[in-house]
């Protein structure tokens, strides 16, 4: 593989893109991105993304309204799906998890993968807060189990880790859940 075609969902200002390009700009090519914040009229994050990377192949619309056929074929899907319904900004008993207003956006990733069918990405790299593992308060761990099982049902091997940015030289404790998934039968899955 000479190039990995990447789509970036819930792109924010482009954190995944920056990381991948710093790792190897010639190997990772972002072919499409999406950033849309429903709660604001002015789309600050999307504007910042466009200023940094250009408007070509960038979508600033509700991902639930984007047809998967409009998303280019890609090898790697990356995304930090919205964390507000899992975050410590709310108490655990108040967080709504995977059924919350933003937590439900996990299902848009699922929809895109499922609708892509044979053109589904070979790899996924997803990020969220560490409290995703405890959600919801009434059935701790249910949401994370649903995510892992649904990825398996879509034909992926799944690995995950909690990574604390402070352990990698960052000046803050920032624990995040990273999910890495490989499509069963893909070259990368066959090599592990």
DRENPA-3360 file (N, C-alpha, C; in nm, 2 decimals, always signed):
BEGIN
1 = XXXXXXXX = +0.08/-0.12/+0.00/+0.00/+0.00/+0.00/+0.09/+0.12/+0.00 ~ +0.07/+0.21/-0.10/+0.16/+0.33/-0.11/+0.10/+0.45/-0.04 ~ -0.03/+0.44/-0.02/-0.10/+0.56/+0.04/-0.22/+0.51/+0.11 ~ -0.25/+0.56/+0.23/-0.37/+0.53/+0.31/-0.46/+0.65/+0.29 ~ -0.58/+0.62/+0.24/-0.68/+0.72/+0.22/-0.76/+0.73/+0.35 ~ -0.77/+0.85/+0.41/-0.83/+0.87/+0.54/-0.95/+0.96/+0.53 ~ -1.06/+0.93/+0.60/-1.17/+1.02/+0.63/-1.17/+1.05/+0.78 ~ -1.19/+1.18/+0.81/-1.19/+1.23/+0.95/-1.33/+1.27/+0.98;
9 = XXXXXXXX = -1.40/+1.20/+1.07/-1.53/+1.24/+1.12/-1.52/+1.31/+1.25 ~ -1.62/+1.40/+1.28/-1.61/+1.48/+1.40/-1.47/+1.54/+1.42 ~ -1.43/+1.60/+1.31/-1.29/+1.64/+1.29/-1.24/+1.75/+1.38 ~ -1.33/+1.83/+1.44/-1.29/+1.94/+1.52/-1.20/+2.03/+1.44 ~ -1.08/+2.06/+1.49/-0.99/+2.15/+1.42/-0.88/+2.07/+1.34 ~ -0.90/+1.93/+1.34/-0.81/+1.85/+1.27/-0.70/+1.78/+1.34 ~ -0.73/+1.74/+1.47/-0.63/+1.67/+1.55/-0.57/+1.54/+1.49 ~ -0.66/+1.46/+1.44/-0.62/+1.33/+1.39/-0.54/+1.36/+1.26;
17 = XXXXXXXX = -0.58/+1.45/+1.18/-0.51/+1.48/+1.05/-0.37/+1.53/+1.08 ~ -0.36/+1.62/+1.18/-0.22/+1.67/+1.22/-0.13/+1.56/+1.26 ~ -0.19/+1.47/+1.35/-0.11/+1.36/+1.39/-0.06/+1.27/+1.28 ~ -0.15/+1.23/+1.19/-0.12/+1.14/+1.08/-0.02/+1.20/+0.99 ~ -0.04/+1.33/+0.96/+0.05/+1.40/+0.87/+0.19/+1.42/+0.93 ~ +0.19/+1.44/+1.06/+0.32/+1.44/+1.12/+0.39/+1.31/+1.12 ~ +0.31/+1.20/+1.13/+0.37/+1.07/+1.13/+0.43/+1.04/+0.99 ~ +0.35/+1.07/+0.88/+0.40/+1.05/+0.75/+0.30/+1.12/+0.65;
25 = XXXXXXXX = +0.34/+1.24/+0.61/+0.25/+1.31/+0.52/+0.23/+1.25/+0.39 ~ +0.33/+1.18/+0.34/+0.32/+1.11/+0.21/+0.24/+0.98/+0.21 ~ +0.22/+0.92/+0.33/+0.15/+0.80/+0.34/+0.01/+0.81/+0.37 ~ -0.03/+0.91/+0.46/-0.17/+0.93/+0.50/-0.22/+1.05/+0.42 ~ -0.33/+1.03/+0.35/-0.39/+1.13/+0.27/-0.54/+1.15/+0.31 ~ -0.57/+1.26/+0.37/-0.71/+1.28/+0.41/-0.79/+1.32/+0.28 ~ -0.89/+1.23/+0.25/-0.97/+1.25/+0.13/-1.10/+1.31/+0.15 ~ -1.14/+1.32/+0.28/-1.27/+1.38/+0.32/-1.27/+1.40/+0.47;
33 = XXXXXXXX = -1.34/+1.51/+0.51/-1.36/+1.54/+0.65/-1.49/+1.60/+0.68 ~ -1.54/+1.58/+0.80/-1.67/+1.64/+0.84/-1.66/+1.70/+0.98 ~ -1.70/+1.82/+0.99/-1.72/+1.89/+1.12/-1.84/+1.97/+1.12 ~ -1.93/+1.95/+1.21/-2.05/+2.03/+1.22/-2.10/+2.03/+1.37 ~ -2.12/+2.15/+1.42/-2.17/+2.16/+1.56/-2.31/+2.21/+1.56 ~ -2.40/+2.13/+1.60/-2.54/+2.17/+1.59/-2.59/+2.28/+1.68 ~ -2.51/+2.31/+1.79/-2.55/+2.41/+1.89/-2.51/+2.55/+1.85 ~ -2.44/+2.57/+1.74/-2.39/+2.70/+1.71/-2.42/+2.74/+1.57;
41 = XXXXXXXX = -2.45/+2.87/+1.55/-2.47/+2.92/+1.41/-2.33/+2.94/+1.35 ~ -2.24/+2.99/+1.42/-2.10/+3.01/+1.37/-2.02/+2.88/+1.39 ~ -1.97/+2.82/+1.29/-1.90/+2.70/+1.30/-1.75/+2.72/+1.31 ~ -1.71/+2.76/+1.44/-1.57/+2.79/+1.46/-1.48/+2.68/+1.43 ~ -1.51/+2.56/+1.47/-1.41/+2.45/+1.45/-1.40/+2.42/+1.30 ~ -1.51/+2.42/+1.23/-1.50/+2.39/+1.09/-1.43/+2.50/+1.01 ~ -1.45/+2.63/+1.05/-1.38/+2.74/+0.99/-1.23/+2.73/+1.02 ~ -1.19/+2.69/+1.14/-1.05/+2.67/+1.17/-0.99/+2.55/+1.09;
49 = XXXXXXXX = -1.06/+2.45/+1.07/-1.02/+2.33/+0.99/-0.99/+2.38/+0.85 ~ -1.09/+2.45/+0.79/-1.08/+2.50/+0.65/-0.96/+2.59/+0.64 ~ -0.94/+2.68/+0.74/-0.82/+2.77/+0.73/-0.69/+2.69/+0.73 ~ -0.69/+2.59/+0.81/-0.56/+2.51/+0.82/-0.54/+2.42/+0.70 ~ -0.65/+2.36/+0.65/-0.63/+2.25/+0.55/-0.70/+2.28/+0.41 ~ -0.78/+2.39/+0.40/-0.85/+2.42/+0.28/-0.99/+2.36/+0.28 ~ -1.07/+2.41/+0.20/-1.21/+2.37/+0.19/-1.24/+2.24/+0.11 ~ -1.14/+2.21/+0.02/-1.16/+2.09/-0.06/-1.19/+1.96/+0.02;
57 = XXXXXXXX = -1.30/+1.90/-0.02/-1.34/+1.77/+0.04/-1.37/+1.78/+0.19 ~ -1.41/+1.90/+0.23/-1.45/+1.92/+0.37/-1.60/+1.95/+0.38 ~ -1.67/+1.88/+0.46/-1.81/+1.89/+0.48/-1.85/+1.96/+0.61 ~ -1.93/+2.06/+0.61/-1.98/+2.13/+0.73/-2.13/+2.11/+0.73 ~ -2.17/+1.99/+0.74/-2.32/+1.96/+0.76/-2.34/+1.84/+0.85 ~ -2.45/+1.83/+0.90/-2.49/+1.73/+1.00/-2.46/+1.59/+0.94 ~ -2.37/+1.52/+1.00/-2.33/+1.39/+0.95/-2.45/+1.29/+0.93 ~ -2.55/+1.31/+1.01/-2.67/+1.23/+0.99/-2.74/+1.25/+0.86;
65 = XXXXXXXX = -2.72/+1.37/+0.80/-2.78/+1.40/+0.67/-2.69/+1.37/+0.55 ~ -2.56/+1.33/+0.58/-2.47/+1.30/+0.47/-2.49/+1.15/+0.43 ~ -2.51/+1.13/+0.30/-2.53/+1.00/+0.25/-2.39/+0.93/+0.24 ~ -2.38/+0.81/+0.28/-2.25/+0.74/+0.28/-2.20/+0.73/+0.14 ~ -2.28/+0.73/+0.04/-2.24/+0.73/-0.10/-2.16/+0.86/-0.14 ~ -2.18/+0.97/-0.06/-2.11/+1.10/-0.09/-1.97/+1.10/-0.02 ~ -1.94/+1.00/+0.06/-1.82/+0.99/+0.13/-1.72/+0.90/+0.04 ~ -1.61/+0.95/+0.01/-1.52/+0.87/-0.08/-1.48/+0.74/-0.02;
73 = XXXXXXXX = -1.44/+0.65/-0.10/-1.39/+0.52/-0.05/-1.26/+0.55/+0.02 ~ -1.24/+0.49/+0.13/-1.12/+0.52/+0.22/-1.07/+0.39/+0.29 ~ -0.95/+0.40/+0.33/-0.88/+0.28/+0.40/-0.89/+0.29/+0.55 ~ -0.89/+0.42/+0.60/-0.89/+0.44/+0.74/-0.99/+0.55/+0.78 ~ -1.08/+0.51/+0.87/-1.18/+0.61/+0.92/-1.13/+0.65/+1.06 ~ -1.11/+0.78/+1.09/-1.07/+0.83/+1.22/-1.18/+0.92/+1.27 ~ -1.19/+0.92/+1.40/-1.29/+1.02/+1.46/-1.29/+1.01/+1.61 ~ -1.31/+1.13/+1.66/-1.33/+1.15/+1.81/-1.48/+1.18/+1.82;
81 = XXXXXXXX = -1.56/+1.07/+1.82/-1.70/+1.10/+1.83/-1.74/+1.17/+1.96 ~ -1.84/+1.26/+1.95/-1.86/+1.35/+2.06/-1.87/+1.28/+2.20 ~ -1.81/+1.35/+2.29/-1.80/+1.28/+2.43/-1.89/+1.34/+2.53 ~ -1.96/+1.45/+2.50/-2.04/+1.52/+2.61/-2.12/+1.42/+2.69 ~ -2.18/+1.32/+2.63/-2.27/+1.23/+2.71/-2.19/+1.12/+2.79 ~ -2.06/+1.13/+2.78/-1.97/+1.04/+2.86/-1.88/+1.11/+2.95 ~ -1.86/+1.24/+2.93/-1.76/+1.32/+2.99/-1.78/+1.34/+3.14 ~ -1.67/+1.38/+3.21/-1.67/+1.41/+3.35/-1.73/+1.55/+3.37;
89 = XXXXXXXX = -1.76/+1.62/+3.26/-1.83/+1.75/+3.27/-1.97/+1.74/+3.34 ~ -2.03/+1.62/+3.33/-2.15/+1.58/+3.39/-2.12/+1.47/+3.49 ~ -2.21/+1.46/+3.59/-2.19/+1.35/+3.68/-2.23/+1.22/+3.61 ~ -2.18/+1.11/+3.65/-2.20/+0.98/+3.58/-2.35/+0.96/+3.57 ~ -2.42/+0.99/+3.68/-2.57/+0.96/+3.68/-2.64/+1.05/+3.59 ~ -2.59/+1.17/+3.55/-2.65/+1.26/+3.46/-2.62/+1.24/+3.31 ~ -2.50/+1.17/+3.29/-2.46/+1.15/+3.15/-2.55/+1.04/+3.09 ~ -2.59/+1.07/+2.96/-2.68/+0.98/+2.89/-2.62/+0.88/+2.80;
97 = XXXXXXXX = -2.49/+0.88/+2.79/-2.42/+0.78/+2.71/-2.46/+0.77/+2.57 ~ -2.47/+0.65/+2.52/-2.49/+0.62/+2.38/-2.63/+0.66/+2.33 ~ -2.72/+0.69/+2.42/-2.85/+0.73/+2.38/-2.87/+0.88/+2.40 ~ -2.77/+0.95/+2.44/-2.77/+1.09/+2.47/-2.77/+1.17/+2.33 ~ -2.80/+1.30/+2.34/-2.81/+1.38/+2.22/-2.68/+1.38/+2.14 ~ -2.57/+1.37/+2.20/-2.44/+1.36/+2.12/-2.38/+1.22/+2.12 ~ -2.41/+1.15/+2.23/-2.36/+1.01/+2.24/-2.41/+0.92/+2.13 ~ -2.53/+0.95/+2.08/-2.60/+0.88/+1.97/-2.52/+0.89/+1.84;
105 = XXXXXXXX = -2.43/+0.99/+1.83/-2.36/+1.00/+1.71/-2.26/+0.89/+1.68 ~ -2.23/+0.80/+1.78/-2.16/+0.68/+1.75/-2.23/+0.60/+1.64 ~ -2.36/+0.60/+1.64/-2.43/+0.52/+1.54/-2.41/+0.58/+1.39 ~ -2.37/+0.70/+1.38/-2.34/+0.75/+1.24/-2.21/+0.68/+1.19 ~ -2.11/+0.66/+1.28/-2.00/+0.58/+1.23/-2.04/+0.44/+1.19 ~ -2.12/+0.38/+1.27/-2.17/+0.25/+1.24/-2.25/+0.25/+1.11 ~ -2.33/+0.35/+1.09/-2.41/+0.35/+0.96/-2.32/+0.36/+0.84 ~ -2.22/+0.45/+0.85/-2.13/+0.47/+0.73/-2.06/+0.34/+0.70;
113 = XXXXXXXX = -2.01/+0.28/+0.80/-1.93/+0.15/+0.78/-2.03/+0.05/+0.72 ~ -2.14/+0.03/+0.77/-2.24/-0.07/+0.73/-2.28/-0.04/+0.58 ~ -2.31/+0.09/+0.55/-2.36/+0.12/+0.42/-2.25/+0.11/+0.32 ~ -2.13/+0.13/+0.35/-2.01/+0.12/+0.26/-2.00/-0.03/+0.21 ~ -2.05/-0.12/+0.29/-2.04/-0.26/+0.25/-1.90/-0.31/+0.22 ~ -1.88/-0.36/+0.10/-1.75/-0.41/+0.06/-1.65/-0.30/+0.05 ~ -1.69/-0.18/+0.04/-1.60/-0.06/+0.04/-1.57/+0.00/+0.18 ~ -1.62/-0.07/+0.28/-1.59/-0.03/+0.42/-1.44/-0.01/+0.45;
121 = XXXXXXXX = -1.40/+0.08/+0.53/-1.26/+0.10/+0.55/-1.19/-0.03/+0.61 ~ -1.06/-0.04/+0.58/-0.99/-0.16/+0.63/-0.95/-0.14/+0.78 ~ -0.95/-0.01/+0.82/-0.91/+0.02/+0.96/-0.99/+0.14/+1.02 ~ -1.00/+0.14/+1.15/-1.07/+0.24/+1.22/-0.98/+0.28/+1.34 ~ -0.98/+0.41/+1.36/-0.91/+0.46/+1.48/-1.00/+0.57/+1.54 ~ -1.06/+0.53/+1.66/-1.16/+0.62/+1.73/-1.11/+0.66/+1.86 ~ -1.15/+0.77/+1.91/-1.11/+0.83/+2.04/-1.23/+0.88/+2.11 ~ -1.23/+0.86/+2.25/-1.33/+0.92/+2.33/-1.27/+0.93/+2.47;
129 = XXXXXXXX = -1.35/+0.99/+2.56/-1.30/+1.00/+2.70/-1.30/+0.86/+2.77 ~ -1.22/+0.85/+2.88/-1.20/+0.72/+2.94/-1.33/+0.68/+3.01 ~ -1.42/+0.77/+3.04/-1.54/+0.73/+3.11/-1.64/+0.66/+3.02 ~ -1.61/+0.66/+2.89/-1.69/+0.57/+2.80/-1.71/+0.43/+2.85 ~ -1.60/+0.38/+2.92/-1.60/+0.25/+2.97/-1.70/+0.22/+3.08 ~ -1.74/+0.33/+3.15/-1.83/+0.32/+3.27/-1.98/+0.35/+3.23 ~ -2.00/+0.39/+3.11/-2.14/+0.44/+3.07/-2.23/+0.33/+3.04 ~ -2.36/+0.34/+3.08/-2.42/+0.44/+3.16/-2.41/+0.40/+3.31;
137 = XXXXXXXX = -2.44/+0.49/+3.40/-2.43/+0.47/+3.54/-2.51/+0.35/+3.59 ~ -2.63/+0.33/+3.52/-2.72/+0.23/+3.57/-2.68/+0.09/+3.52 ~ -2.60/+0.08/+3.41/-2.55/-0.04/+3.36/-2.40/-0.03/+3.31 ~ -2.32/+0.00/+3.41/-2.18/+0.03/+3.38/-2.12/-0.06/+3.28 ~ -2.06/+0.00/+3.17/-1.99/-0.07/+3.07/-2.08/-0.11/+2.95 ~ -2.21/-0.09/+2.96/-2.30/-0.14/+2.85/-2.27/-0.07/+2.72 ~ -2.25/+0.06/+2.72/-2.23/+0.14/+2.60/-2.10/+0.09/+2.53 ~ -1.99/+0.08/+2.60/-1.87/+0.03/+2.54/-1.88/-0.11/+2.49;
145 = XXXXXXXX = -1.95/-0.19/+2.56/-1.97/-0.33/+2.51/-2.05/-0.33/+2.38 ~ -2.15/-0.24/+2.37/-2.23/-0.23/+2.25/-2.14/-0.18/+2.13 ~ -2.05/-0.09/+2.16/-1.96/-0.04/+2.05/-1.87/-0.15/+2.00 ~ -1.81/-0.22/+2.10/-1.72/-0.33/+2.06/-1.79/-0.44/+1.99 ~ -1.91/-0.48/+2.04/-1.98/-0.59/+1.97/-2.03/-0.55/+1.83 ~ -2.07/-0.42/+1.82/-2.12/-0.38/+1.69/-2.01/-0.37/+1.59 ~ -1.89/-0.34/+1.63/-1.78/-0.34/+1.54/-1.74/-0.48/+1.50 ~ -1.75/-0.57/+1.59/-1.72/-0.71/+1.56/-1.83/-0.77/+1.47;
153 = XXXXXXXX = -1.96/-0.73/+1.49/-2.06/-0.77/+1.40/-2.04/-0.71/+1.26 ~ -1.98/-0.60/+1.24/-1.95/-0.54/+1.11/-1.83/-0.60/+1.05 ~ -1.76/-0.70/+1.12/-1.65/-0.77/+1.06/-1.51/-0.71/+1.09 ~ -1.50/-0.66/+1.21/-1.37/-0.60/+1.26/-1.31/-0.68/+1.38 ~ -1.18/-0.69/+1.38/-1.11/-0.73/+1.50/-1.09/-0.60/+1.57 ~ -1.11/-0.59/+1.71/-1.10/-0.47/+1.78/-1.00/-0.48/+1.89 ~ -0.92/-0.37/+1.91/-0.83/-0.36/+2.02/-0.86/-0.22/+2.08 ~ -0.84/-0.20/+2.21/-0.86/-0.07/+2.27/-0.76/-0.05/+2.39;
161 = XXXXXXXX = -0.74/+0.07/+2.42/-0.65/+0.11/+2.53/-0.69/+0.24/+2.59 ~ -0.66/+0.26/+2.72/-0.68/+0.39/+2.78/-0.53/+0.45/+2.78 ~ -0.52/+0.56/+2.72/-0.39/+0.63/+2.71/-0.40/+0.76/+2.78 ~ -0.30/+0.79/+2.87/-0.29/+0.92/+2.94/-0.19/+1.00/+2.88 ~ -0.22/+1.12/+2.82/-0.13/+1.20/+2.75/-0.01/+1.24/+2.84 ~ -0.03/+1.25/+2.97/+0.08/+1.29/+3.06/+0.19/+1.18/+3.06 ~ +0.16/+1.06/+3.03/+0.27/+0.96/+3.02/+0.35/+0.97/+2.89 ~ +0.31/+1.06/+2.80/+0.38/+1.08/+2.68/+0.43/+1.23/+2.66;
169 = XXXXXXXX = +0.46/+1.29/+2.78/+0.52/+1.42/+2.78/+0.43/+1.54/+2.78 ~ +0.30/+1.52/+2.77/+0.21/+1.63/+2.77/+0.19/+1.69/+2.91 ~ +0.17/+1.82/+2.92/+0.16/+1.88/+3.05/+0.03/+1.87/+3.12 ~ -0.05/+1.77/+3.10/-0.18/+1.75/+3.16/-0.21/+1.60/+3.17 ~ -0.29/+1.57/+3.27/-0.35/+1.43/+3.27/-0.47/+1.43/+3.19 ~ -0.47/+1.36/+3.08/-0.58/+1.35/+2.98/-0.59/+1.21/+2.94 ~ -0.68/+1.14/+3.01/-0.70/+0.99/+2.98/-0.80/+0.98/+2.87 ~ -0.77/+0.91/+2.77/-0.86/+0.88/+2.66/-0.86/+0.74/+2.62;
177 = XXXXXXXX = -0.98/+0.70/+2.57/-1.00/+0.56/+2.52/-0.97/+0.57/+2.37 ~ -0.88/+0.48/+2.32/-0.86/+0.47/+2.18/-0.90/+0.33/+2.14 ~ -0.97/+0.32/+2.03/-1.02/+0.20/+1.97/-0.96/+0.19/+1.83 ~ -0.89/+0.08/+1.81/-0.83/+0.04/+1.68/-0.90/-0.08/+1.63 ~ -0.95/-0.08/+1.51/-1.02/-0.19/+1.46/-0.97/-0.22/+1.32 ~ -0.95/-0.35/+1.29/-0.90/-0.40/+1.16/-1.01/-0.49/+1.09 ~ -1.04/-0.46/+0.97/-1.14/-0.54/+0.90/-1.09/-0.69/+0.88 ~ -1.17/-0.78/+0.92/-1.13/-0.92/+0.91/-1.11/-0.95/+0.76;
185 = XXXXXXXX = -1.00/-1.02/+0.73/-0.96/-1.06/+0.60/-0.87/-0.95/+0.53 ~ -0.85/-0.84/+0.59/-0.77/-0.73/+0.53/-0.62/-0.77/+0.55 ~ -0.54/-0.71/+0.47/-0.39/-0.74/+0.48/-0.34/-0.72/+0.62 ~ -0.38/-0.61/+0.68/-0.33/-0.57/+0.81/-0.38/-0.68/+0.92 ~ -0.50/-0.72/+0.91/-0.56/-0.82/+1.00/-0.49/-0.95/+0.98 ~ -0.46/-0.99/+0.86/-0.39/-1.11/+0.84/-0.25/-1.11/+0.88 ~ -0.19/-1.00/+0.90/-0.05/-0.99/+0.94/-0.03/-0.99/+1.09 ~ -0.14/-0.98/+1.17/-0.12/-0.97/+1.31/-0.16/-1.11/+1.38;
% end
